[in-house]
Amino acid sequence: MADITLISGSTLGSAEYVAEHLAEKLEDAGFSTETLHGPLLEDLTASGIWLVISSTHGAGDIPDNLLPFYNDLREQKPDLSQVRFGSIGIGSREYDTFCGAIDKIDTELAACGAKQVGETLKINVLEHDIPEDPAEIWVGSWADRLRDL
């Protein structure tokens, strides 16, 4: 089992690129990783460390490839008390629902008992043409928090 499972949901690919980039950085820092783009809940182990990266589209909507995962969380309410997670949202501040998808996912993970490590990073694509850059800075301090667990 990997130390960290990266879960991405993306409409145009930005969250997938961020997940792949962060997997490399985490491995450079000594962690083993597994990256899953749009996994089903049944694809995941209900323990360990998850890093969820999601773009937002429409009116705060979850990307189509992550919607089954989100719906399963809401409907099945699995016991995720053995999961620690971090989260990164990607969106545009032009919208009232800026990073609304990651907010919804965070809420469901917490409702299932998962414990968040650190604050959610919300990347505004209007300020960061390359979302990997702020994500890389954030993941360094997040990884330090993981070592303190």
N, CA, C and O atoms as a GROMACS GRO file, in nm:
protein
  596
    1MET      N    1   0.084  -0.119   0.000
    1MET     CA    2   0.000   0.000   0.000
    1MET      C    3   0.088   0.125   0.000
    1MET      O    4   0.187   0.131   0.072
    2ALA      N    5   0.051   0.222  -0.080
    2ALA     CA    6   0.125   0.348  -0.088
    2ALA      C    7   0.105   0.429   0.040
    2ALA      O    8   0.002   0.419   0.106
    3ASP      N    9   0.205   0.510   0.072
    3ASP     CA   10   0.192   0.600   0.186
    3ASP      C   11   0.080   0.702   0.162
    3ASP      O   12   0.002   0.733   0.253
    4ILE      N   13   0.072   0.753   0.039
    4ILE     CA   14  -0.025   0.857   0.005
    4ILE      C   15  -0.096   0.820  -0.125
    4ILE      O   16  -0.032   0.788  -0.226
    5THR      N   17  -0.228   0.824  -0.122
    5THR     CA   18  -0.309   0.802  -0.242
    5THR      C   19  -0.358   0.938  -0.290
    5THR      O   20  -0.430   1.008  -0.218
    6LEU      N   21  -0.318   0.976  -0.411
    6LEU     CA   22  -0.363   1.101  -0.470
    6LEU      C   23  -0.486   1.072  -0.555
    6LEU      O   24  -0.484   0.984  -0.641
    7ILE      N   25  -0.592   1.147  -0.529
    7ILE     CA   26  -0.720   1.129  -0.595
    7ILE      C   27  -0.749   1.258  -0.671
    7ILE      O   28  -0.758   1.365  -0.610
    8SER      N   29  -0.764   1.250  -0.803
    8SER     CA   30  -0.790   1.373  -0.878
    8SER      C   31  -0.920   1.365  -0.954
    8SER      O   32  -0.963   1.259  -0.999
    9GLY      N   33  -0.980   1.482  -0.968
    9GLY     CA   34  -1.100   1.497  -1.048
    9GLY      C   35  -1.085   1.622  -1.132
    9GLY      O   36  -1.059   1.730  -1.080
   10SER      N   37  -1.101   1.606  -1.263
   10SER     CA   38  -1.072   1.717  -1.352
   10SER      C   39  -1.162   1.715  -1.473
   10SER      O   40  -1.201   1.608  -1.521
   11THR      N   41  -1.196   1.832  -1.522
   11THR     CA   42  -1.273   1.843  -1.645
   11THR      C   43  -1.179   1.862  -1.764
   11THR      O   44  -1.197   1.798  -1.868
   12LEU      N   45  -1.080   1.948  -1.749
   12LEU     CA   46  -0.988   1.978  -1.859
   12LEU      C   47  -0.847   1.925  -1.835
   12LEU      O   48  -0.760   1.945  -1.919
   13GLY      N   49  -0.824   1.859  -1.722
   13GLY     CA   50  -0.694   1.798  -1.699
   13GLY      C   51  -0.604   1.866  -1.598
   13GLY      O   52  -0.502   1.809  -1.560
   14SER      N   53  -0.639   1.987  -1.553
   14SER     CA   54  -0.548   2.059  -1.463
   14SER      C   55  -0.526   1.986  -1.331
   14SER      O   56  -0.413   1.981  -1.282
   15ALA      N   57  -0.629   1.930  -1.272
   15ALA     CA   58  -0.613   1.859  -1.145
   15ALA      C   59  -0.530   1.732  -1.164
   15ALA      O   60  -0.454   1.693  -1.075
   16GLU      N   61  -0.543   1.668  -1.280
   16GLU     CA   62  -0.462   1.550  -1.308
   16GLU      C   63  -0.314   1.587  -1.318
   16GLU      O   64  -0.228   1.516  -1.266
   17TYR      N   65  -0.285   1.699  -1.385
   17TYR     CA   66  -0.146   1.744  -1.395
   17TYR      C   67  -0.089   1.777  -1.257
   17TYR      O   68   0.025   1.742  -1.227
   18VAL      N   69  -0.168   1.843  -1.176
   18VAL     CA   70  -0.123   1.876  -1.041
   18VAL      C   71  -0.097   1.748  -0.961
   18VAL      O   72   0.005   1.738  -0.893
   19ALA      N   73  -0.187   1.651  -0.970
   19ALA     CA   74  -0.169   1.526  -0.897
   19ALA      C   75  -0.041   1.454  -0.940
   19ALA      O   76   0.035   1.408  -0.855
   20GLU      N   77  -0.017   1.445  -1.070
   20GLU     CA   78   0.104   1.379  -1.119
   20GLU      C   79   0.229   1.451  -1.070
   20GLU      O   80   0.327   1.387  -1.029
   21HIS      N   81   0.227   1.584  -1.075
   21HIS     CA   82   0.341   1.664  -1.030
   21HIS      C   83   0.366   1.644  -0.880
   21HIS      O   84   0.481   1.627  -0.838
   22LEU      N   85   0.261   1.647  -0.801
   22LEU     CA   86   0.276   1.632  -0.657
   22LEU      C   87   0.318   1.491  -0.619
   22LEU      O   88   0.390   1.473  -0.520
   23ALA      N   89   0.276   1.392  -0.695
   23ALA     CA   90   0.320   1.255  -0.668
   23ALA      C   91   0.472   1.248  -0.680
   23ALA      O   92   0.539   1.185  -0.597
   24GLU      N   93   0.527   1.312  -0.783
   24GLU     CA   94   0.673   1.315  -0.799
   24GLU      C   95   0.740   1.384  -0.680
   24GLU      O   96   0.839   1.334  -0.627
   25LYS      N   97   0.685   1.498  -0.640
   25LYS     CA   98   0.745   1.574  -0.528
   25LYS      C   99   0.737   1.494  -0.398
   25LYS      O  100   0.832   1.494  -0.320
   26LEU      N  101   0.626   1.426  -0.375
   26LEU     CA  102   0.611   1.346  -0.253
   26LEU      C  103   0.706   1.227  -0.255
   26LEU      O  104   0.762   1.190  -0.152
   27GLU      N  105   0.725   1.168  -0.372
   27GLU     CA  106   0.820   1.057  -0.381
   27GLU      C  107   0.963   1.106  -0.358
   27GLU      O  108   1.043   1.037  -0.295
   28ASP      N  109   0.995   1.225  -0.411
   28ASP     CA  110   1.127   1.285  -0.385
   28ASP      C  111   1.148   1.308  -0.236
   28ASP      O  112   1.261   1.305  -0.187
   29ALA      N  113   1.036   1.331  -0.163
   29ALA     CA  114   1.043   1.356  -0.018
   29ALA      C  115   1.041   1.226   0.063
   29ALA      O  116   1.042   1.229   0.186
   30GLY      N  117   1.039   1.112  -0.006
   30GLY     CA  118   1.049   0.984   0.064
   30GLY      C  119   0.919   0.908   0.083
   30GLY      O  120   0.920   0.803   0.147
   31PHE      N  121   0.809   0.958   0.030
   31PHE     CA  122   0.680   0.889   0.042
   31PHE      C  123   0.659   0.800  -0.081
   31PHE      O  124   0.711   0.829  -0.189
   32SER      N  125   0.584   0.694  -0.065
   32SER     CA  126   0.538   0.619  -0.182
   32SER      C  127   0.399   0.670  -0.214
   32SER      O  128   0.322   0.707  -0.125
   33THR      N  129   0.366   0.672  -0.342
   33THR     CA  130   0.237   0.728  -0.383
   33THR      C  131   0.167   0.637  -0.483
   33THR      O  132   0.229   0.555  -0.550
   34GLU      N  133   0.036   0.655  -0.489
   34GLU     CA  134  -0.048   0.596  -0.592
   34GLU      C  135  -0.140   0.707  -0.638
   34GLU      O  136  -0.200   0.776  -0.556
   35THR      N  137  -0.151   0.726  -0.769
   35THR     CA  138  -0.235   0.832  -0.823
   35THR      C  139  -0.353   0.771  -0.896
   35THR      O  140  -0.336   0.688  -0.985
   36LEU      N  141  -0.473   0.814  -0.858
   36LEU     CA  142  -0.596   0.764  -0.919
   36LEU      C  143  -0.676   0.882  -0.972
   36LEU      O  144  -0.713   0.972  -0.896
   37HIS      N  145  -0.703   0.881  -1.101
   37HIS     CA  146  -0.782   0.988  -1.162
   37HIS      C  147  -0.927   0.940  -1.170
   37HIS      O  148  -0.959   0.849  -1.245
   38GLY      N  149  -1.013   1.003  -1.092
   38GLY     CA  150  -1.154   0.967  -1.092
   38GLY      C  151  -1.183   0.827  -1.042
   38GLY      O  152  -1.255   0.752  -1.107
   39PRO      N  153  -1.127   0.790  -0.927
   39PRO     CA  154  -1.152   0.654  -0.877
   39PRO      C  155  -1.294   0.638  -0.824
   39PRO      O  156  -1.363   0.735  -0.793
   40LEU      N  157  -1.336   0.514  -0.814
   40LEU     CA  158  -1.459   0.481  -0.743
   40LEU      C  159  -1.423   0.460  -0.597
   40LEU      O  160  -1.308   0.428  -0.566
   41LEU      N  161  -1.517   0.478  -0.508
   41LEU     CA  162  -1.492   0.458  -0.367
   41LEU      C  163  -1.440   0.317  -0.341
   41LEU      O  164  -1.353   0.297  -0.256
   42GLU      N  165  -1.492   0.220  -0.412
   42GLU     CA  166  -1.450   0.081  -0.393
   42GLU      C  167  -1.305   0.056  -0.435
   42GLU      O  168  -1.247  -0.047  -0.400
   43ASP      N  169  -1.245   0.149  -0.510
   43ASP     CA  170  -1.105   0.137  -0.550
   43ASP      C  171  -1.009   0.176  -0.438
   43ASP      O  172  -0.888   0.155  -0.449
   44LEU      N  173  -1.062   0.234  -0.331
   44LEU     CA  174  -0.979   0.291  -0.225
   44LEU      C  175  -0.984   0.208  -0.098
   44LEU      O  176  -1.084   0.142  -0.069
   45THR      N  177  -0.876   0.212  -0.023
   45THR     CA  178  -0.871   0.151   0.109
   45THR      C  179  -0.919   0.254   0.210
   45THR      O  180  -0.879   0.370   0.202
   46ALA      N  181  -1.003   0.214   0.303
   46ALA     CA  182  -1.062   0.307   0.400
   46ALA      C  183  -0.966   0.336   0.516
   46ALA      O  184  -1.006   0.342   0.632
   47SER      N  185  -0.839   0.354   0.481
   47SER     CA  186  -0.738   0.391   0.579
   47SER      C  187  -0.622   0.454   0.504
   47SER      O  188  -0.614   0.446   0.381
   48GLY      N  189  -0.532   0.517   0.580
   48GLY     CA  190  -0.416   0.578   0.517
   48GLY      C  191  -0.433   0.726   0.493
   48GLY      O  192  -0.515   0.793   0.557
   49ILE      N  193  -0.354   0.776   0.399
   49ILE     CA  194  -0.350   0.920   0.371
   49ILE      C  195  -0.395   0.942   0.227
   49ILE      O  196  -0.342   0.882   0.133
   50TRP      N  197  -0.494   1.029   0.212
   50TRP     CA  198  -0.545   1.065   0.080
   50TRP      C  199  -0.515   1.213   0.056
   50TRP      O  200  -0.526   1.296   0.146
   51LEU      N  201  -0.478   1.244  -0.067
   51LEU     CA  202  -0.467   1.383  -0.111
   51LEU      C  203  -0.563   1.400  -0.227
   51LEU      O  204  -0.543   1.343  -0.335
   52VAL      N  205  -0.668   1.478  -0.206
   52VAL     CA  206  -0.774   1.497  -0.305
   52VAL      C  207  -0.750   1.630  -0.376
   52VAL      O  208  -0.734   1.734  -0.313
   53ILE      N  209  -0.748   1.623  -0.510
   53ILE     CA  210  -0.726   1.742  -0.592
   53ILE      C  211  -0.840   1.749  -0.691
   53ILE      O  212  -0.860   1.657  -0.771
   54SER      N  213  -0.916   1.858  -0.686
   54SER     CA  214  -1.032   1.868  -0.774
   54SER      C  215  -1.045   2.008  -0.833
   54SER      O  216  -1.030   2.108  -0.764
   55SER      N  217  -1.072   2.011  -0.961
   55SER     CA  218  -1.112   2.137  -1.022
   55SER      C  219  -1.262   2.155  -0.996
   55SER      O  220  -1.330   2.064  -0.949
   56THR      N  221  -1.310   2.274  -1.026
   56THR     CA  222  -1.453   2.305  -1.013
   56THR      C  223  -1.500   2.352  -1.149
   56THR      O  224  -1.430   2.429  -1.216
   57HIS      N  225  -1.615   2.309  -1.191
   57HIS     CA  226  -1.670   2.361  -1.316
   57HIS      C  227  -1.816   2.399  -1.294
   57HIS      O  228  -1.876   2.361  -1.193
   58GLY      N  229  -1.870   2.473  -1.389
   58GLY     CA  230  -2.009   2.515  -1.377
   58GLY      C  231  -2.032   2.597  -1.251
   58GLY      O  232  -1.950   2.681  -1.216
   59ALA      N  233  -2.141   2.571  -1.184
   59ALA     CA  234  -2.179   2.645  -1.063
   59ALA      C  235  -2.132   2.568  -0.939
   59ALA      O  236  -2.213   2.526  -0.857
   60GLY      N  237  -1.999   2.551  -0.927
   60GLY     CA  238  -1.945   2.479  -0.812
   60GLY      C  239  -1.956   2.329  -0.825
   60GLY      O  240  -1.957   2.257  -0.725
   61ASP      N  241  -1.964   2.281  -0.949
   61ASP     CA  242  -1.987   2.140  -0.973
   61ASP      C  243  -1.860   2.056  -0.965
   61ASP      O  244  -1.750   2.103  -0.995
   62ILE      N  245  -1.878   1.933  -0.924
   62ILE     CA  246  -1.770   1.835  -0.917
   62ILE      C  247  -1.747   1.780  -1.057
   62ILE      O  248  -1.844   1.755  -1.129
   63PRO      N  249  -1.622   1.762  -1.098
   63PRO     CA  250  -1.596   1.706  -1.231
   63PRO      C  251  -1.663   1.570  -1.249
   63PRO      O  252  -1.677   1.493  -1.154
   64ASP      N  253  -1.705   1.543  -1.372
   64ASP     CA  254  -1.776   1.419  -1.402
   64ASP      C  255  -1.700   1.294  -1.358
   64ASP      O  256  -1.760   1.198  -1.311
   65ASN      N  257  -1.566   1.296  -1.374
   65ASN     CA  258  -1.492   1.174  -1.340
   65ASN      C  259  -1.480   1.152  -1.189
   65ASN      O  260  -1.441   1.043  -1.147
   66LEU      N  261  -1.512   1.252  -1.108
   66LEU     CA  262  -1.507   1.236  -0.962
   66LEU      C  263  -1.646   1.228  -0.900
   66LEU      O  264  -1.661   1.202  -0.781
   67LEU      N  265  -1.747   1.251  -0.981
   67LEU     CA  266  -1.885   1.250  -0.930
   67LEU      C  267  -1.928   1.115  -0.872
   67LEU      O  268  -1.994   1.115  -0.768
   68PRO      N  269  -1.894   1.000  -0.932
   68PRO     CA  270  -1.933   0.873  -0.869
   68PRO      C  271  -1.870   0.855  -0.730
   68PRO      O  272  -1.935   0.804  -0.639
   69PHE      N  273  -1.745   0.895  -0.713
   69PHE     CA  274  -1.678   0.890  -0.583
   69PHE      C  275  -1.753   0.975  -0.481
   69PHE      O  276  -1.783   0.930  -0.370
   70TYR      N  277  -1.784   1.098  -0.520
   70TYR     CA  278  -1.855   1.190  -0.432
   70TYR      C  279  -1.994   1.136  -0.396
   70TYR      O  280  -2.035   1.139  -0.280
   71ASN      N  281  -2.066   1.088  -0.496
   71ASN     CA  282  -2.201   1.035  -0.471
   71ASN      C  283  -2.197   0.915  -0.377
   71ASN      O  284  -2.283   0.900  -0.291
   72ASP      N  285  -2.095   0.828  -0.394
   72ASP     CA  286  -2.081   0.713  -0.304
   72ASP      C  287  -2.054   0.758  -0.161
   72ASP      O  288  -2.108   0.700  -0.067
   73LEU      N  289  -1.971   0.861  -0.144
   73LEU     CA  290  -1.947   0.914  -0.009
   73LEU      C  291  -2.079   0.958   0.054
   73LEU      O  292  -2.109   0.926   0.169
   74ARG      N  293  -2.158   1.033  -0.023
   74ARG     CA  294  -2.285   1.087   0.028
   74ARG      C  295  -2.386   0.977   0.058
   74ARG      O  296  -2.455   0.983   0.160
   75GLU      N  297  -2.393   0.878  -0.028
   75GLU     CA  298  -2.497   0.776  -0.014
   75GLU      C  299  -2.458   0.662   0.080
   75GLU      O  300  -2.540   0.615   0.159
   76GLN      N  301  -2.333   0.619   0.073
   76GLN     CA  302  -2.290   0.503   0.153
   76GLN      C  303  -2.241   0.541   0.293
   76GLN      O  304  -2.244   0.458   0.384
   77LYS      N  305  -2.195   0.664   0.310
   77LYS     CA  306  -2.140   0.710   0.439
   77LYS      C  307  -2.044   0.605   0.499
   77LYS      O  308  -2.066   0.557   0.610
   78PRO      N  309  -1.937   0.571   0.424
   78PRO     CA  310  -1.843   0.470   0.475
   78PRO      C  311  -1.769   0.521   0.598
   78PRO      O  312  -1.757   0.642   0.619
   79ASP      N  313  -1.718   0.430   0.677
   79ASP     CA  314  -1.637   0.466   0.794
   79ASP      C  315  -1.497   0.500   0.745
   79ASP      O  316  -1.421   0.411   0.708
   80LEU      N  317  -1.463   0.627   0.744
   80LEU     CA  318  -1.331   0.672   0.701
   80LEU      C  319  -1.251   0.728   0.818
   80LEU      O  320  -1.164   0.814   0.800
   81SER      N  321  -1.281   0.680   0.937
   81SER     CA  322  -1.213   0.732   1.056
   81SER      C  323  -1.064   0.701   1.057
   81SER      O  324  -0.988   0.760   1.135
   82GLN      N  325  -1.020   0.608   0.973
   82GLN     CA  326  -0.877   0.575   0.964
   82GLN      C  327  -0.808   0.646   0.848
   82GLN      O  328  -0.694   0.616   0.814
   83VAL      N  329  -0.878   0.742   0.788
   83VAL     CA  330  -0.822   0.819   0.676
   83VAL      C  331  -0.784   0.958   0.724
   83VAL      O  332  -0.859   1.025   0.794
   84ARG      N  333  -0.664   1.000   0.684
   84ARG     CA  334  -0.619   1.138   0.701
   84ARG      C  335  -0.612   1.194   0.560
   84ARG      O  336  -0.568   1.125   0.468
   85PHE      N  337  -0.655   1.320   0.542
   85PHE     CA  338  -0.656   1.371   0.405
   85PHE      C  339  -0.615   1.517   0.399
   85PHE      O  340  -0.626   1.593   0.495
   86GLY      N  341  -0.566   1.552   0.282
   86GLY     CA  342  -0.540   1.690   0.245
   86GLY      C  343  -0.619   1.718   0.119
   86GLY      O  344  -0.662   1.625   0.050
   87SER      N  345  -0.640   1.846   0.088
   87SER     CA  346  -0.718   1.875  -0.031
   87SER      C  347  -0.673   2.003  -0.099
   87SER      O  348  -0.630   2.100  -0.036
   88ILE      N  349  -0.686   1.999  -0.230
   88ILE     CA  350  -0.650   2.112  -0.315
   88ILE      C  351  -0.764   2.134  -0.413
   88ILE      O  352  -0.807   2.041  -0.482
   89GLY      N  353  -0.812   2.257  -0.419
   89GLY     CA  354  -0.916   2.294  -0.515
   89GLY      C  355  -0.858   2.388  -0.619
   89GLY      O  356  -0.771   2.470  -0.590
   90ILE      N  357  -0.907   2.374  -0.741
   90ILE     CA  358  -0.863   2.459  -0.851
   90ILE      C  359  -0.988   2.522  -0.912
   90ILE      O  360  -1.082   2.452  -0.948
   91GLY      N  361  -0.987   2.655  -0.922
   91GLY     CA  362  -1.104   2.723  -0.976
   91GLY      C  363  -1.073   2.868  -1.009
   91GLY      O  364  -0.958   2.911  -1.004
   92SER      N  365  -1.176   2.941  -1.041
   92SER     CA  366  -1.163   3.082  -1.077
   92SER      C  367  -1.243   3.168  -0.979
   92SER      O  368  -1.361   3.143  -0.954
   93ARG      N  369  -1.178   3.269  -0.925
   93ARG     CA  370  -1.245   3.361  -0.833
   93ARG      C  371  -1.352   3.446  -0.901
   93ARG      O  372  -1.425   3.518  -0.834
   94GLU      N  373  -1.361   3.438  -1.032
   94GLU     CA  374  -1.467   3.510  -1.103
   94GLU      C  375  -1.605   3.459  -1.064
   94GLU      O  376  -1.705   3.527  -1.085
   95TYR      N  377  -1.610   3.338  -1.008
   95TYR     CA  378  -1.736   3.275  -0.976
   95TYR      C  379  -1.762   3.274  -0.826
   95TYR      O  380  -1.670   3.258  -0.746
   96ASP      N  381  -1.888   3.291  -0.789
   96ASP     CA  382  -1.928   3.285  -0.648
   96ASP      C  383  -1.898   3.148  -0.589
   96ASP      O  384  -1.880   3.134  -0.468
   97THR      N  385  -1.894   3.047  -0.672
   97THR     CA  386  -1.873   2.909  -0.627
   97THR      C  387  -1.726   2.868  -0.641
   97THR      O  388  -1.696   2.752  -0.668
   98PHE      N  389  -1.635   2.963  -0.623
   98PHE     CA  390  -1.491   2.939  -0.633
   98PHE      C  391  -1.453   2.815  -0.551
   98PHE      O  392  -1.475   2.810  -0.430
   99CYS      N  393  -1.395   2.718  -0.617
   99CYS     CA  394  -1.351   2.593  -0.554
   99CYS      C  395  -1.464   2.521  -0.480
   99CYS      O  396  -1.442   2.454  -0.379
  100GLY      N  397  -1.584   2.536  -0.531
  100GLY     CA  398  -1.699   2.474  -0.467
  100GLY      C  399  -1.693   2.322  -0.464
  100GLY      O  400  -1.745   2.260  -0.372
  101ALA      N  401  -1.630   2.262  -0.564
  101ALA     CA  402  -1.621   2.116  -0.568
  101ALA      C  403  -1.541   2.062  -0.450
  101ALA      O  404  -1.584   1.968  -0.384
  102ILE      N  405  -1.425   2.120  -0.424
  102ILE     CA  406  -1.342   2.068  -0.314
  102ILE      C  407  -1.410   2.094  -0.180
  102ILE      O  408  -1.394   2.015  -0.087
  103ASP      N  409  -1.484   2.204  -0.168
  103ASP     CA  410  -1.558   2.229  -0.044
  103ASP      C  411  -1.659   2.117  -0.019
  103ASP      O  412  -1.673   2.069   0.094
  104LYS      N  413  -1.730   2.076  -0.124
  104LYS     CA  414  -1.828   1.968  -0.110
  104LYS      C  415  -1.761   1.836  -0.072
  104LYS      O  416  -1.810   1.763   0.014
  105ILE      N  417  -1.650   1.807  -0.136
  105ILE     CA  418  -1.579   1.682  -0.108
  105ILE      C  419  -1.525   1.682   0.034
  105ILE      O  420  -1.538   1.583   0.105
  106ASP      N  421  -1.464   1.794   0.076
  106ASP     CA  422  -1.414   1.806   0.215
  106ASP      C  423  -1.526   1.778   0.315
  106ASP      O  424  -1.506   1.707   0.413
  107THR      N  425  -1.643   1.835   0.290
  107THR     CA  426  -1.757   1.818   0.381
  107THR      C  427  -1.796   1.672   0.391
  107THR      O  428  -1.821   1.622   0.501
  108GLU      N  429  -1.803   1.603   0.279
  108GLU     CA  430  -1.842   1.462   0.281
  108GLU      C  431  -1.736   1.374   0.346
  108GLU      O  432  -1.769   1.282   0.421
  109LEU      N  433  -1.609   1.401   0.320
  109LEU     CA  434  -1.502   1.323   0.384
  109LEU      C  435  -1.510   1.338   0.536
  109LEU      O  436  -1.501   1.239   0.609
  110ALA      N  437  -1.527   1.461   0.582
  110ALA     CA  438  -1.538   1.485   0.727
  110ALA      C  439  -1.662   1.416   0.784
  110ALA      O  440  -1.657   1.361   0.895
  111ALA      N  441  -1.773   1.418   0.710
  111ALA     CA  442  -1.896   1.354   0.757
  111ALA      C  443  -1.878   1.202   0.770
  111ALA      O  444  -1.949   1.138   0.847
  112CYS      N  445  -1.783   1.147   0.695
  112CYS     CA  446  -1.755   1.003   0.702
  112CYS      C  447  -1.646   0.971   0.804
  112CYS      O  448  -1.604   0.856   0.818
  113GLY      N  449  -1.599   1.074   0.877
  113GLY     CA  450  -1.502   1.051   0.983
  113GLY      C  451  -1.357   1.074   0.947
  113GLY      O  452  -1.270   1.062   1.033
  114ALA      N  453  -1.328   1.107   0.821
  114ALA     CA  454  -1.189   1.133   0.782
  114ALA      C  455  -1.141   1.262   0.849
  114ALA      O  456  -1.219   1.355   0.869
  115LYS      N  457  -1.015   1.265   0.883
  115LYS     CA  458  -0.956   1.381   0.953
  115LYS      C  459  -0.867   1.458   0.857
  115LYS      O  460  -0.777   1.402   0.794
  116GLN      N  461  -0.893   1.588   0.845
  116GLN     CA  462  -0.814   1.670   0.755
  116GLN      C  463  -0.682   1.710   0.819
  116GLN      O  464  -0.676   1.746   0.937
  117VAL      N  465  -0.577   1.702   0.739
  117VAL     CA  466  -0.444   1.746   0.781
  117VAL      C  467  -0.416   1.878   0.708
  117VAL      O  468  -0.409   1.881   0.586
  118GLY      N  469  -0.402   1.985   0.783
  118GLY     CA  470  -0.376   2.116   0.723
  118GLY      C  471  -0.502   2.178   0.664
  118GLY      O  472  -0.611   2.122   0.670
  119GLU      N  473  -0.482   2.295   0.606
  119GLU     CA  474  -0.591   2.369   0.544
  119GLU      C  475  -0.602   2.332   0.396
  119GLU      O  476  -0.504   2.291   0.335
  120THR      N  477  -0.721   2.346   0.342
  120THR     CA  478  -0.741   2.323   0.199
  120THR      C  479  -0.673   2.435   0.121
  120THR      O  480  -0.691   2.553   0.151
  121LEU      N  481  -0.596   2.397   0.020
  121LEU     CA  482  -0.536   2.495  -0.071
  121LEU      C  483  -0.637   2.521  -0.182
  121LEU      O  484  -0.686   2.428  -0.246
  122LYS      N  485  -0.666   2.649  -0.204
  122LYS     CA  486  -0.757   2.686  -0.313
  122LYS      C  487  -0.677   2.771  -0.412
  122LYS      O  488  -0.632   2.881  -0.379
  123ILE      N  489  -0.660   2.718  -0.532
  123ILE     CA  490  -0.579   2.783  -0.635
  123ILE      C  491  -0.670   2.858  -0.731
  123ILE      O  492  -0.760   2.800  -0.792
  124ASN      N  493  -0.644   2.988  -0.743
  124ASN     CA  494  -0.718   3.073  -0.836
  124ASN      C  495  -0.643   3.074  -0.969
  124ASN      O  496  -0.531   3.125  -0.977
  125VAL      N  497  -0.703   3.017  -1.073
  125VAL     CA  498  -0.636   3.009  -1.203
  125VAL      C  499  -0.614   3.145  -1.266
  125VAL      O  500  -0.535   3.158  -1.360
  126LEU      N  501  -0.684   3.248  -1.218
  126LEU     CA  502  -0.661   3.383  -1.270
  126LEU      C  503  -0.529   3.439  -1.219
  126LEU      O  504  -0.471   3.528  -1.283
  127GLU      N  505  -0.481   3.390  -1.106
  127GLU     CA  506  -0.354   3.435  -1.050
  127GLU      C  507  -0.239   3.340  -1.081
  127GLU      O  508  -0.123   3.381  -1.082
  128HIS      N  509  -0.271   3.215  -1.107
  128HIS     CA  510  -0.167   3.113  -1.128
  128HIS      C  511  -0.194   3.038  -1.258
  128HIS      O  512  -0.278   2.948  -1.263
  129ASP      N  513  -0.122   3.078  -1.363
  129ASP     CA  514  -0.136   3.010  -1.492
  129ASP      C  515  -0.097   2.863  -1.482
  129ASP      O  516  -0.151   2.778  -1.552
  130ILE      N  517  -0.001   2.835  -1.394
  130ILE     CA  518   0.047   2.699  -1.374
  130ILE      C  519   0.012   2.658  -1.231
  130ILE      O  520   0.085   2.691  -1.138
  131PRO      N  521  -0.101   2.587  -1.212
  131PRO     CA  522  -0.145   2.554  -1.076
  131PRO      C  523  -0.049   2.462  -1.001
  131PRO      O  524  -0.056   2.451  -0.878
  132GLU      N  525   0.042   2.396  -1.074
  132GLU     CA  526   0.140   2.311  -1.008
  132GLU      C  527   0.232   2.392  -0.915
  132GLU      O  528   0.280   2.340  -0.815
  133ASP      N  529   0.255   2.520  -0.949
  133ASP     CA  530   0.349   2.601  -0.870
  133ASP      C  531   0.301   2.623  -0.727
  133ASP      O  532   0.374   2.588  -0.634
  134PRO      N  533   0.181   2.680  -0.704
  134PRO     CA  534   0.137   2.696  -0.565
  134PRO      C  535   0.113   2.562  -0.496
  134PRO      O  536   0.132   2.550  -0.374
  135ALA      N  537   0.072   2.461  -0.573
  135ALA     CA  538   0.049   2.329  -0.514
  135ALA      C  539   0.180   2.270  -0.462
  135ALA      O  540   0.183   2.206  -0.357
  136GLU      N  541   0.288   2.290  -0.536
  136GLU     CA  542   0.419   2.238  -0.493
  136GLU      C  543   0.464   2.304  -0.364
  136GLU      O  544   0.519   2.236  -0.276
  137ILE      N  545   0.443   2.432  -0.350
  137ILE     CA  546   0.480   2.502  -0.226
  137ILE      C  547   0.397   2.447  -0.110
  137ILE      O  548   0.451   2.416  -0.004
  138TRP      N  549   0.267   2.434  -0.131
  138TRP     CA  550   0.176   2.385  -0.027
  138TRP      C  551   0.211   2.243   0.016
  138TRP      O  552   0.212   2.213   0.136
  139VAL      N  553   0.240   2.155  -0.081
  139VAL     CA  554   0.260   2.014  -0.047
  139VAL      C  555   0.386   1.994   0.037
  139VAL      O  556   0.395   1.897   0.112
  140GLY      N  557   0.483   2.084   0.027
  140GLY     CA  558   0.601   2.074   0.112
  140GLY      C  559   0.567   2.088   0.259
  140GLY      O  560   0.612   2.009   0.342
  141SER      N  561   0.486   2.188   0.293
  141SER     CA  562   0.447   2.205   0.433
  141SER      C  563   0.347   2.098   0.476
  141SER      O  564   0.346   2.057   0.592
  142TRP      N  565   0.263   2.050   0.383
  142TRP     CA  566   0.169   1.944   0.415
  142TRP      C  567   0.244   1.815   0.448
  142TRP      O  568   0.209   1.745   0.543
  143ALA      N  569   0.347   1.785   0.371
  143ALA     CA  570   0.428   1.666   0.397
  143ALA      C  571   0.496   1.674   0.533
  143ALA      O  572   0.508   1.574   0.603
  144ASP      N  573   0.540   1.794   0.572
  144ASP     CA  574   0.600   1.813   0.705
  144ASP      C  575   0.498   1.781   0.813
  144ASP      O  576   0.532   1.720   0.915
  145ARG      N  577   0.373   1.822   0.794
  145ARG     CA  578   0.267   1.792   0.890
  145ARG      C  579   0.244   1.641   0.902
  145ARG      O  580   0.220   1.589   1.011
  146LEU      N  581   0.252   1.573   0.789
  146LEU     CA  582   0.233   1.427   0.790
  146LEU      C  583   0.340   1.358   0.873
  146LEU      O  584   0.312   1.261   0.943
  147ARG      N  585   0.460   1.408   0.866
  147ARG     CA  586   0.569   1.348   0.943
  147ARG      C  587   0.548   1.366   1.094
  147ARG      O  588   0.600   1.289   1.174
  148ASP      N  589   0.473   1.469   1.130
  148ASP     CA  590   0.447   1.497   1.272
  148ASP      C  591   0.330   1.415   1.328
  148ASP      O  592   0.307   1.418   1.449
  149LEU      N  593   0.258   1.343   1.242
  149LEU     CA  594   0.142   1.265   1.288
  149LEU      C  595   0.185   1.147   1.373
  149LEU      O  596   0.100   1.071   1.420
   0.00000   0.00000   0.00000
